Amino acid sequence: MSYDFTSLAADYEKLGYALSESDIATVAMVLVQLTEDLSLFDEIEGYIKGPWDYSVKMTAATQEEISARLIETVRIYAE
């Protein structure tokens, strides 16, 4: 499967907004998929108790960090 990371990364504000409205567990799994960094599982395991968004109790700061890391990953893929 192919993705157009250049278009996705072109509007950081729009991407950031979309991620802020997204389920953070899904955002984290996308980050793991793209980076192959399985250590993220260790970082978030205590926050996720189930597969639904109400099962995630993650601080806003942690959510922002994960979203920022995904934005940076998309930027790198776009280069």
Secondary structure as a PSIPRED ss2 file (coil, helix, strand):
# PSIPRED VFORMAT (PSIPRED V4.0)

   1 M C   1.000  0.000  0.000
   2 S C   1.000  0.000  0.000
   3 Y C   1.000  0.000  0.000
   4 D C   1.000  0.000  0.000
   5 F H   0.000  1.000  0.000
   6 T H   0.000  1.000  0.000
   7 S H   0.000  1.000  0.000
   8 L H   0.000  1.000  0.000
   9 A H   0.000  1.000  0.000
  10 A C   1.000  0.000  0.000
  11 D C   1.000  0.000  0.000
  12 Y H   0.000  1.000  0.000
  13 E H   0.000  1.000  0.000
  14 K H   0.000  1.000  0.000
  15 L H   0.000  1.000  0.000
  16 G H   0.000  1.000  0.000
  17 Y H   0.000  1.000  0.000
  18 A H   0.000  1.000  0.000
  19 L H   0.000  1.000  0.000
  20 S H   0.000  1.000  0.000
  21 E C   1.000  0.000  0.000
  22 S C   1.000  0.000  0.000
  23 D C   1.000  0.000  0.000
  24 I H   0.000  1.000  0.000
  25 A H   0.000  1.000  0.000
  26 T H   0.000  1.000  0.000
  27 V H   0.000  1.000  0.000
  28 A H   0.000  1.000  0.000
  29 M H   0.000  1.000  0.000
  30 V H   0.000  1.000  0.000
  31 L H   0.000  1.000  0.000
  32 V H   0.000  1.000  0.000
  33 Q H   0.000  1.000  0.000
  34 L H   0.000  1.000  0.000
  35 T H   0.000  1.000  0.000
  36 E C   1.000  0.000  0.000
  37 D C   1.000  0.000  0.000
  38 L C   1.000  0.000  0.000
  39 S H   0.000  1.000  0.000
  40 L H   0.000  1.000  0.000
  41 F H   0.000  1.000  0.000
  42 D H   0.000  1.000  0.000
  43 E H   0.000  1.000  0.000
  44 I H   0.000  1.000  0.000
  45 E C   1.000  0.000  0.000
  46 G C   1.000  0.000  0.000
  47 Y C   1.000  0.000  0.000
  48 I E   0.000  0.000  1.000
  49 K C   1.000  0.000  0.000
  50 G C   1.000  0.000  0.000
  51 P C   1.000  0.000  0.000
  52 W C   1.000  0.000  0.000
  53 D H   0.000  1.000  0.000
  54 Y H   0.000  1.000  0.000
  55 S H   0.000  1.000  0.000
  56 V E   0.000  0.000  1.000
  57 K C   1.000  0.000  0.000
  58 M C   1.000  0.000  0.000
  59 T C   1.000  0.000  0.000
  60 A H   0.000  1.000  0.000
  61 A H   0.000  1.000  0.000
  62 T H   0.000  1.000  0.000
  63 Q H   0.000  1.000  0.000
  64 E H   0.000  1.000  0.000
  65 E H   0.000  1.000  0.000
  66 I H   0.000  1.000  0.000
  67 S H   0.000  1.000  0.000
  68 A H   0.000  1.000  0.000
  69 R H   0.000  1.000  0.000
  70 L H   0.000  1.000  0.000
  71 I H   0.000  1.000  0.000
  72 E H   0.000  1.000  0.000
  73 T H   0.000  1.000  0.000
  74 V H   0.000  1.000  0.000
  75 R H   0.000  1.000  0.000
  76 I H   0.000  1.000  0.000
  77 Y H   0.000  1.000  0.000
  78 A H   0.000  1.000  0.000
  79 E C   1.000  0.000  0.000
